[in-house]
């Protein structure tokens, strides 16, 4: 369920962009991010780097479109969102606190969190998500510079990138358990299972 909560603001943003204005889509996505943060707080969980950063990202871009440049193309808006999420991911790695760590610490016991492979697994999973964000950016650049391509091309790349990262997030801890005999992240870093 955690992976659904993480991706819900981004999915709703993408769907709303098809049927309503960009500012409404961005503010709705920011509101969903805030709802996910509230859900985490009510359940006694921490405020996540990715969630808080996404609220700022969606909100700031929504205000920019409303107050400064309402003519920004939808592809440029999506590219900005993907670049912002990539920046959040890379900064979390650079500051030695990969964004996946907060999710992982909520689903593992204290002994597992102390294992040396635990941090390594979180870095690897965070890098996998960074690669997915980079692929999503590439899809948006492709759509900007090749507008004759059908919409489904960009959507297929984005779907493949997100699905691959989500699958890797589930697969990698199980791989480490099979290879090393110790599960570095309970079962699944981002899905909460």
C-alpha positions, 0 to 999 in steps of 0.5 A: 500500500505504501507504493500506492500512497507514494505514487498517488499524487503523481498518478492523479497529477498525470490524470488530471492534466488530461482533463483540467488545467495545469494549476488545478492538477498541480494543486490537487497533487500537492493536496494529495501529498499533504493527505499522505503526510497527514495519514503517515502522521496519524499512523505514527510515521515520519514525514517523508523527504519525498512527500514533503519535497513533492508538496513544495514542488507541486505547490511552487510550480502551481503558483508559478503557473498561476502568477508568472507564466500560465502558458508553460506547456504540459510537457514542460510542466511534467519535465519540471516535476520529473526534474524536481523529483530527481533532484530530491532523490539525488540530494537525499543520496548526496546528504547520505540519507537516501529517501528510501531509508525512511520507508525501510526503517518503518518496516524492519526491526532494529536488528535488521536496520543495524546490518551493514547491507541495510544501508547499501540496499537503500542506496541501491534502491534509491539509485534505481528510483533516480534512474527511473526519474531520469527515464521519465525526464527523457520521455518528457524531453522526447515529447517536447522535441518530437511533438508528432509522436503519439501521447502513448509513447511518453506514457509507455516510457513513464509507466515502464520506468515507474514499474521497473523501479517498483519491481526492483524495490520489491525484488532487490531485498529478496535477492539479497536475502537469497544471496547473503541469507540476511534480509536487509529490508524486512520484505519490501522497502517501499511497499510496506509489506 
